């Protein structure tokens, strides 16, 4: 019932910035938390950040806290992940996902997923 499309990935140098976008469509979008996850080759899918409908709840993984910022623009049904001070370890496929608020950080709590966008950070 929710469709998500990520965009904005690409190549950046260490210390640089990228902004990822997640376009959401469907019914009752206000019921959903939107989370960002990432998965690097050979690694498990990792929680990055999440945001609720109002934007009043934002939660970040320790690995990105202070560097990444999650925000949303409900008028345009968009969620953003501003990625600053990028590190090579940030290289991964980034996914946005939606859940109904049962959990914040567990991938299996999120019911709908985008196709992902590649982020590559060079040193």
Buried (B, 14 or more C-beta within 10 A) or exposed (E): EBEBEBBBBEEBEEEEEBBBBBBBEBEEBEBBBBBBBBBBEEEEBBBBBBBBBEEEEEBBBEBBEEBBBBBBEEEEBBBBBBBBEBBEEBBBBBBBBBBBEEBBBEBEBBEBBBEBBEBBBEE
